[in-house]
Amino acid sequence: MNDRQTHIEEPGPSELHSALVAHEMKRAGVWIALGIAVALVVLLAQPILLIMAALVLATMMDGGTRLVGRIAPIGRGWRLTIVLLAVLAFLVYTFYLTGSSLAAQAQAMRVIVETQVTRIGGWLQRLGVSTTPEDFKNLATQAMSSLGRVTAAVGTVVGIITSSVMMLVLAIFIAVEPKLYERGVAWMLPMNKRVSFYAVADRMGWTLRRLMFGRLIGMAVEGVGVWLLLWAGGVPMAALLGILTGLFAFLPNIGAIISGVLIILVGFSGGTSIGLYALGVYLVVQIVDGYLIVPMVAKRATDLAPALVLGAQILFGALFGIMGLFLADPIVAMIKVYLEERSKALEAERGSIIVTQSTG
């Protein structure tokens, strides 16, 4: 008998039907897909963050719409219109009617901060510290310039306005009919994954609404409280400091430090007594917000560890700039919700397997 007839042919390394080749091809495909995904995230960081910001903004709109619905049982479109008009009226009143005075105060504040930084540098030099005022200025410049690569792409006024308009329009579209887009994402998933997706999406929406509601309440309390208390104590630029404090309150931990430094620098520019009063106002407002408002609202919704939030802000701020700072807290909250819901689903699956094995 011919040797070729007795020998059983097996697939070689170049044969795609080989189990070894198929296995290695799958592994290579996974790594290639992972590399492409990382590259796309890096290249598309700015639009991805804009979409995330639009989702957070849409969640805030949805929360306001639900709140109006408790008072006025009207259509969702009308309730969303009321929310948008109220926000627009507030912005017009804040930046148009008081725009000229705030602009003048902002220019004066810049001069005051530079003067105070120079005084601190001179005081440290007299104490023997080899740090000059220019070092402080260079440090501040480096800190502002190292906020990330993403903001450099939209650093111009036109880029900022365009990105803001796109984000606002996208958020309004999502807030008008959020379930429509939720069903669209679920349609791309397998049938057996859609129930868990809806559960995770609902939980994320609820968590973000609570988180943003607590953040807005904290911003209002800190901004208005600082403004009124500084105004009553005769601290210069009380209105501008109140607005900046309210805006920076959106960034937990880091925002409080920035606003506190500004309040103290401006306060001590008016004298030691006014500076100490401004420091006391800052401490009182932070204590009220940190120990009363945040535990009652934000921490009950997310229960995020302060160190975790601060670490995420440092990481996202270094990678993605100011936008990363704003989105660090919501992104960490959504990741936490997903991991919790995934853990619950796995525990339920293990429980069902154990029950099946015990009954079998």
LUMDO-969859 format. One line per field, with one value per residue (C-alpha): residue in three letters; chain; y, z, x; residue number from 1. Coordinates in Angstrom, 3 decimals. Each point is the difference from the previous one (the first is absolute). Example, Ala and Ser with C-alpha at 12.3 -4.5 7.8 and 13.67 -1.06 7.14 Angstrom:
residues 2
rest (ala  ser)
kette (A  A)
yy (-4.500  3.440)
zz (7.800  -0.660)
xx (12.300  1.370)
nr (1  2)
This chain:
residues 360
rest (met  asn  asp  arg  gln  thr  his  ile  glu  glu  pro  gly  pro  ser  glu  leu  his  ser  ala  leu  val  ala  his  glu  met  lys  arg  ala  gly  val  trp  ile  ala  leu  gly  ile  ala  val  ala  leu  val  val  leu  leu  ala  gln  pro  ile  leu  leu  ile  met  ala  ala  leu  val  leu  ala  thr  met  met  asp  gly  gly  thr  arg  leu  val  gly  arg  ile  ala  pro  ile  gly  arg  gly  trp  arg  leu  thr  ile  val  leu  leu  ala  val  leu  ala  phe  leu  val  tyr  thr  phe  tyr  leu  thr  gly  ser  ser  leu  ala  ala  gln  ala  gln  ala  met  arg  val  ile  val  glu  thr  gln  val  thr  arg  ile  gly  gly  trp  leu  gln  arg  leu  gly  val  ser  thr  thr  pro  glu  asp  phe  lys  asn  leu  ala  thr  gln  ala  met  ser  ser  leu  gly  arg  val  thr  ala  ala  val  gly  thr  val  val  gly  ile  ile  thr  ser  ser  val  met  met  leu  val  leu  ala  ile  phe  ile  ala  val  glu  pro  lys  leu  tyr  glu  arg  gly  val  ala  trp  met  leu  pro  met  asn  lys  arg  val  ser  phe  tyr  ala  val  ala  asp  arg  met  gly  trp  thr  leu  arg  arg  leu  met  phe  gly  arg  leu  ile  gly  met  ala  val  glu  gly  val  gly  val  trp  leu  leu  leu  trp  ala  gly  gly  val  pro  met  ala  ala  leu  leu  gly  ile  leu  thr  gly  leu  phe  ala  phe  leu  pro  asn  ile  gly  ala  ile  ile  ser  gly  val  leu  ile  ile  leu  val  gly  phe  ser  gly  gly  thr  ser  ile  gly  leu  tyr  ala  leu  gly  val  tyr  leu  val  val  gln  ile  val  asp  gly  tyr  leu  ile  val  pro  met  val  ala  lys  arg  ala  thr  asp  leu  ala  pro  ala  leu  val  leu  gly  ala  gln  ile  leu  phe  gly  ala  leu  phe  gly  ile  met  gly  leu  phe  leu  ala  asp  pro  ile  val  ala  met  ile  lys  val  tyr  leu  glu  glu  arg  ser  lys  ala  leu  glu  ala  glu  arg  gly  ser  ile  ile  val  thr  gln  ser  thr  gly)
kette (A  A  A  A  A  A  A  A  A  A  A  A  A  A  A  A  A  A  A  A  A  A  A  A  A  A  A  A  A  A  A  A  A  A  A  A  A  A  A  A  A  A  A  A  A  A  A  A  A  A  A  A  A  A  A  A  A  A  A  A  A  A  A  A  A  A  A  A  A  A  A  A  A  A  A  A  A  A  A  A  A  A  A  A  A  A  A  A  A  A  A  A  A  A  A  A  A  A  A  A  A  A  A  A  A  A  A  A  A  A  A  A  A  A  A  A  A  A  A  A  A  A  A  A  A  A  A  A  A  A  A  A  A  A  A  A  A  A  A  A  A  A  A  A  A  A  A  A  A  A  A  A  A  A  A  A  A  A  A  A  A  A  A  A  A  A  A  A  A  A  A  A  A  A  A  A  A  A  A  A  A  A  A  A  A  A  A  A  A  A  A  A  A  A  A  A  A  A  A  A  A  A  A  A  A  A  A  A  A  A  A  A  A  A  A  A  A  A  A  A  A  A  A  A  A  A  A  A  A  A  A  A  A  A  A  A  A  A  A  A  A  A  A  A  A  A  A  A  A  A  A  A  A  A  A  A  A  A  A  A  A  A  A  A  A  A  A  A  A  A  A  A  A  A  A  A  A  A  A  A  A  A  A  A  A  A  A  A  A  A  A  A  A  A  A  A  A  A  A  A  A  A  A  A  A  A  A  A  A  A  A  A  A  A  A  A  A  A  A  A  A  A  A  A  A  A  A  A  A  A  A  A  A  A  A  A  A  A  A  A  A  A  A  A  A  A  A  A  A  A  A  A  A  A  A  A  A  A  A  A)
yy (0.000  3.472  1.999  2.993  -2.048  -1.301  3.425  2.141  3.625  2.622  3.786  1.954  3.375  1.868  -1.734  2.180  -3.080  -0.882  0.277  1.510  2.621  0.869  0.422  2.208  2.049  0.672  1.085  2.262  1.454  0.840  1.823  1.824  1.076  1.177  2.033  1.574  0.825  1.706  1.959  1.113  1.111  2.080  1.515  0.562  1.104  3.419  -1.131  -2.870  2.412  2.378  -2.857  -0.940  3.631  0.094  -3.126  1.578  3.227  -1.976  -1.763  3.370  1.114  -3.236  0.494  3.525  -1.261  -2.681  2.582  2.341  -2.971  -0.381  3.550  0.363  -3.193  1.150  -1.529  -0.803  2.436  2.906  -0.923  -0.150  3.376  1.499  -1.341  1.351  3.424  0.225  -0.797  2.487  2.727  -0.633  0.177  3.202  1.627  -1.091  0.790  2.747  2.225  -0.337  -0.647  3.359  0.054  -3.631  0.650  2.922  -2.071  -2.855  2.339  1.436  -3.491  -1.027  2.951  -0.746  -3.671  0.831  2.576  -2.427  -2.750  2.421  0.933  -3.679  -0.614  2.926  -1.164  -3.489  1.491  1.928  -3.269  -1.518  -2.032  0.108  0.476  3.147  1.565  -0.947  -3.646  0.306  1.605  -2.656  -2.723  1.429  0.292  -3.602  -1.222  1.733  -1.182  -3.616  -0.465  -2.291  -0.387  -0.011  3.603  1.165  -1.141  2.219  2.742  2.705  1.878  -1.376  -3.563  0.435  1.552  -2.652  -2.856  1.492  0.430  -3.548  -1.362  1.994  -1.055  -3.655  0.183  1.537  -2.709  -2.709  1.673  0.324  -3.774  -1.902  -3.374  0.178  0.063  -2.574  -2.421  0.761  -1.034  -3.091  -1.021  -0.531  -2.462  -3.696  -0.738  -1.665  3.110  2.630  -0.489  0.526  2.992  1.682  -0.616  1.485  2.984  0.773  -0.253  2.235  2.592  0.008  0.285  2.835  1.923  -0.237  0.849  3.043  1.154  -0.098  1.794  2.785  0.436  0.201  2.523  2.182  -0.143  0.729  2.711  1.897  -0.543  1.275  2.970  1.132  -0.594  1.691  2.909  0.386  0.031  2.579  -2.372  1.324  -1.667  -1.998  -0.632  -1.296  -2.169  -1.428  -0.885  -1.555  -1.968  -1.324  -1.024  -1.625  -1.913  -2.252  -1.434  -1.630  0.256  1.863  2.688  0.780  0.480  2.359  2.131  0.068  1.311  2.768  1.012  0.133  1.944  2.581  0.214  0.738  2.660  2.086  -0.458  -2.647  0.198  -0.285  -2.856  -1.927  0.653  -1.321  -3.096  -0.569  0.381  -2.545  -2.507  0.415  -0.448  -3.046  -1.597  0.537  -1.379  -2.843  -1.260  0.718  0.262  -2.436  -2.886  0.397  0.084  -0.949  -2.643  -1.745  -0.283  -1.144  -0.625  0.874  0.115  3.508  -1.412  -1.882  3.156  2.080  -2.617  -0.175  3.796  0.089  -2.753  1.332  3.558  -0.974  -2.029  2.027  3.464  2.038  -2.175  -3.011  1.769  0.722  -3.558  -1.971  -0.299  -1.052  -2.485  -1.628  -0.158  -1.720  -2.492  -0.769  -0.570  -2.307  -2.074  -0.262  -1.079  -2.452  -1.482  -0.386  -1.747  -2.436  -0.774  -0.655  -2.351  -1.898  -0.258  -1.413  -2.524  -1.147  -0.380  -1.974  -2.307  -0.573  -0.802  -2.203)
zz (0.000  -0.828  2.952  -0.991  0.250  3.484  1.391  1.480  -0.993  2.747  -0.437  0.022  1.604  -3.087  -0.028  1.443  1.098  2.400  3.618  0.986  -2.758  0.763  3.686  -0.702  -2.521  2.599  2.544  -2.527  -1.010  3.621  0.488  -3.318  0.836  3.442  -1.565  -2.505  2.796  2.069  -3.045  -0.774  3.606  -0.153  -3.389  0.773  3.615  -0.585  -1.710  2.474  2.922  -1.695  -0.351  3.655  1.019  -2.101  1.788  3.394  -1.102  -1.361  3.355  1.748  -2.447  0.569  3.758  -0.315  -2.299  2.495  2.805  -1.958  -0.714  3.710  0.091  -3.411  -1.655  -3.584  -3.004  0.154  -2.796  1.848  3.243  -1.736  -1.601  3.421  1.360  -2.943  0.163  3.740  -0.489  -2.855  2.087  2.834  -2.339  -1.629  3.374  1.317  -2.950  -1.854  2.690  2.179  -2.799  0.011  3.748  0.032  -2.837  1.890  3.172  -1.910  -1.287  3.468  1.506  -2.373  1.159  3.656  -0.339  -1.719  2.671  2.813  -1.611  -0.230  3.679  1.013  -1.996  1.669  3.448  -0.655  -1.154  3.246  1.867  -1.899  -2.524  -3.381  -1.917  -2.002  -1.052  -3.585  1.061  1.183  -3.263  -2.020  2.088  -0.623  -3.717  -0.155  1.902  -2.410  -3.066  1.187  0.335  -3.023  -3.741  -0.629  1.018  -2.303  -2.972  1.096  1.553  -2.301  0.623  -3.172  1.001  3.477  -1.308  -2.704  2.421  2.563  -2.579  -1.274  3.524  0.885  -3.140  0.525  3.651  -0.959  -2.608  2.560  2.733  -2.270  -0.385  2.004  -0.294  -3.791  0.107  2.782  -2.166  -2.932  1.993  1.334  -3.568  -0.754  2.899  0.062  1.239  3.202  0.930  -0.426  3.331  1.925  -2.230  0.818  3.705  -0.145  -2.076  2.419  2.979  -1.670  -0.833  3.558  1.425  -2.315  0.734  3.733  -0.423  -2.181  2.237  3.009  -1.970  -1.062  3.555  1.231  -2.704  0.925  3.736  -0.362  -2.631  1.657  3.509  -0.876  -1.874  2.814  2.822  -1.788  -0.976  3.622  1.185  -2.550  -1.903  -3.482  -3.078  2.011  -3.017  -2.222  2.773  0.624  -3.674  -0.256  3.207  -1.304  -3.322  1.595  2.372  -2.957  0.506  3.437  1.931  -2.673  -0.566  3.709  0.177  -2.998  1.232  3.515  -1.248  -1.970  2.949  2.388  -2.389  -0.765  3.657  1.280  -2.703  2.053  3.274  2.618  1.681  -3.298  -1.046  3.187  -0.459  -3.584  1.241  2.609  -2.635  -2.221  2.836  1.102  -3.511  -0.642  3.292  -0.757  -3.506  0.872  3.168  -0.669  -3.703  -1.624  2.444  -0.303  -3.798  -1.960  2.259  0.450  -3.754  -0.850  3.244  -1.722  2.123  0.005  -0.753  -3.010  -1.349  0.542  -1.681  -2.974  -0.300  -0.018  -2.619  -2.262  0.393  -1.064  -2.959  -1.247  1.527  1.489  -1.641  1.720  3.355  -0.489  -1.092  2.415  2.686  -2.312  -1.878  3.235  1.218  -3.211  0.161  3.620  -0.909  -2.867  2.199  2.732  -2.419  -1.683  3.383  0.846  -3.320  0.570  3.511  -1.344  -2.639  2.610  2.205  -2.828  -0.867  3.621  0.235  -3.252  1.148  3.395  -1.520  -2.653)
xx (0.000  1.191  1.428  -2.084  -3.177  0.835  1.075  -2.818  0.374  -0.392  -0.465  3.255  0.795  -1.165  -3.385  -2.784  -1.930  2.788  -1.145  3.344  -0.103  -3.623  0.808  3.014  -1.970  -2.672  2.585  1.692  -3.364  -0.807  3.311  -0.310  -3.555  1.166  2.806  -2.383  -2.460  2.717  1.180  -3.552  -0.520  3.178  -0.808  -3.692  0.438  -1.543  -3.246  -0.382  0.255  -2.443  -2.486  0.519  -0.518  -3.178  -1.269  0.686  -1.696  -2.960  -0.263  -0.196  -2.709  -1.876  0.184  -1.390  -2.747  -0.997  0.015  -2.285  -2.255  -0.681  -1.335  -1.637  -1.372  0.567  1.758  3.699  0.829  -1.613  1.749  3.378  -0.704  -0.729  3.291  2.018  -1.672  0.649  3.699  0.227  -1.633  2.453  2.998  -1.270  -0.557  3.400  2.232  -1.863  -1.419  3.100  2.479  1.745  0.576  1.121  2.458  1.494  0.206  1.672  2.699  0.542  0.094  2.783  2.085  -0.732  0.923  3.304  0.794  -0.787  2.081  2.915  -0.437  -0.044  3.173  1.746  -1.143  1.389  3.285  0.299  -0.500  2.909  -1.972  1.731  -3.229  -0.531  -3.307  0.821  0.053  -3.612  -1.023  1.799  -1.609  -3.466  0.747  1.199  -3.033  -2.337  1.914  0.198  -3.721  0.048  0.137  -3.716  -0.642  2.793  -2.084  -2.865  2.082  -1.277  -3.194  -1.548  0.838  -1.428  -3.217  -0.406  0.614  -2.383  -2.767  0.447  -0.049  -3.118  -1.890  0.914  -1.079  -3.359  -0.639  0.758  -2.064  -3.069  -0.353  2.662  -1.750  0.276  3.794  0.062  -1.990  2.303  3.067  -1.790  -0.919  3.704  0.342  -1.003  -3.516  1.215  2.042  -2.707  -1.754  3.240  0.846  -3.322  0.591  3.502  -1.186  -2.844  2.325  2.586  -2.637  -1.315  3.510  1.004  -3.207  0.626  3.670  -0.681  -2.856  2.289  2.687  -2.386  -1.265  3.585  0.892  -2.984  0.683  3.705  -0.403  -2.845  1.352  3.471  -1.421  -2.331  2.454  2.908  -2.243  -1.152  3.622  1.143  2.296  0.858  -1.525  -2.541  -2.260  2.802  1.403  -3.458  -0.462  3.461  -0.545  -3.305  1.545  3.035  -2.297  -0.824  3.498  0.075  3.268  1.983  -2.639  -0.199  3.766  0.059  -2.892  1.444  3.342  -1.723  -2.197  2.940  2.253  -2.677  -1.012  3.481  0.420  -2.464  1.828  0.708  -3.413  -1.883  2.286  -0.709  -3.725  0.182  1.821  -2.706  -2.737  1.699  0.337  -3.626  -1.366  2.186  -1.039  -3.706  0.354  2.357  -1.666  -3.682  -0.850  2.431  -0.597  -3.772  -0.135  3.102  1.521  -3.340  -0.277  3.540  1.930  3.260  3.126  1.557  3.463  -1.393  -1.650  3.148  2.179  -2.368  0.025  3.806  0.167  -2.756  1.249  3.528  -1.298  -2.953  0.279  -2.825  -2.648  1.511  -0.177  -3.701  -0.808  2.182  -2.672  -2.889  2.199  1.190  -3.607  -1.145  2.879  -0.900  -3.658  0.953  2.318  -2.647  -2.730  2.373  0.881  -3.694  -0.642  2.877  -1.211  -3.496  1.426  2.011  -3.073  -2.106  2.740  0.229  -3.790  -0.064  2.773  -1.636  -3.395  1.574)
nr (1  2  3  4  5  6  7  8  9  10  11  12  13  14  15  16  17  18  19  20  21  22  23  24  25  26  27  28  29  30  31  32  33  34  35  36  37  38  39  40  41  42  43  44  45  46  47  48  49  50  51  52  53  54  55  56  57  58  59  60  61  62  63  64  65  66  67  68  69  70  71  72  73  74  75  76  77  78  79  80  81  82  83  84  85  86  87  88  89  90  91  92  93  94  95  96  97  98  99  100  101  102  103  104  105  106  107  108  109  110  111  112  113  114  115  116  117  118  119  120  121  122  123  124  125  126  127  128  129  130  131  132  133  134  135  136  137  138  139  140  141  142  143  144  145  146  147  148  149  150  151  152  153  154  155  156  157  158  159  160  161  162  163  164  165  166  167  168  169  170  171  172  173  174  175  176  177  178  179  180  181  182  183  184  185  186  187  188  189  190  191  192  193  194  195  196  197  198  199  200  201  202  203  204  205  206  207  208  209  210  211  212  213  214  215  216  217  218  219  220  221  222  223  224  225  226  227  228  229  230  231  232  233  234  235  236  237  238  239  240  241  242  243  244  245  246  247  248  249  250  251  252  253  254  255  256  257  258  259  260  261  262  263  264  265  266  267  268  269  270  271  272  273  274  275  276  277  278  279  280  281  282  283  284  285  286  287  288  289  290  291  292  293  294  295  296  297  298  299  300  301  302  303  304  305  306  307  308  309  310  311  312  313  314  315  316  317  318  319  320  321  322  323  324  325  326  327  328  329  330  331  332  333  334  335  336  337  338  339  340  341  342  343  344  345  346  347  348  349  350  351  352  353  354  355  356  357  358  359  360)
